[in-house]
Amino acid sequence: MCGISGLWSNFGTKDEHKISIKRMNDELYHRGPDGFGIWNDSEEMFFIGHTRLSILDLSLSGSQPMISKDERYVISFNGEIYNHLDLKIEQEKRN
């Protein structure tokens, strides 16, 4: 099971918050020892941390937090998308 953390604050500095979110990820290492990621908003003091437990997708394409192509959306989630093969086929048809 993956680990997810987040931080939003109007106090402190970005450097302090980067250290805090890294510490959060370190505490969640046992929940996802296969990888980790940190994302932060460039304008706000908002951070998302993720530790990854790889079960089905062992590639780096499953790394999180995931960012949309236009970089408008960021997501970090724990779970399986049960119809992922159907969605992949549908997406390949569109491209």
N, C-alpha and C positions, 0 to 999 in steps of 0.2 A: 504494500500500500504506500503510495507516494506521500510526501509531506508538503504542505502548502503553508506559506507564511506571508504576511503583509504588514505594511507600516505606512501610516500617513501622519504627518505632524507639521504643525506650523512653527515648532520650536526646535532649536538646535541647528546643526549644519548638515549639508548633504553628506559630508565625509563621516560624521558621527552616525548618520542613519545607514550608510553603507556598511559600516562596521556592525551595527545592530542587526541588519537583515542577514549579514553573513553569519553572525552568531546564531540567529534563529535557524538558519539552514544547517549549521553544524549540529544543533540540538536535535534536528529531525533526520540526521544522517541514517539512523537505524531504520527509518521508514522508507528510504529510497537510496540505497548505496550505489546505484548504477549511474548516477549523474546528478548534476545540480545546475540551476540557473538563477540569475537575478536580473530583474528588469527595473528600471526607474524612469519616471517621467522626467523629461528634460526641463520642464517649466515648474512643476509642482514637486513637493516633497512626498511623493507616493512611490512605494517600492513593493514589488512582488518577488517572493522567493519560492523556489520549488526544488525538492529533492525527488529523484526519479527511481522508481522500481520498474525495471523493464521486464515485461512478461511476454507479450506478443510481438511488439515491434522493438527489435533490438538495435535498430539503426539510429543514427543521430537525428533523423527527420522527426522523431518523436520527442525531441528535447523540448523542455518548457522553461519558462513561459513562452507561449507561441504568439507570434506577432503577424497580423494580416499583411498582405502584400503592400497595401497602401499605408501601413503602419498606424492606422487609425484605431485598431482594436488589439487588445492584448488579453490572453486568457491563460489561466493555469487551472487545471482540473485533475481530479482523481477519478478514474473510472474507465470503463471500456465502452466503446461505441460498438454496439452489437451488430449493427448493419454496415460496418465499415467497408466490407467488400462491395456491397451494392452501391454505396456512396462513391467509392473509388471508380467503379465502372461508369457511373453517371457523370462524374467529373471528367473522366477521360473522354467521353463522348462530346462534352461541351468544348473541350480544348482541341 
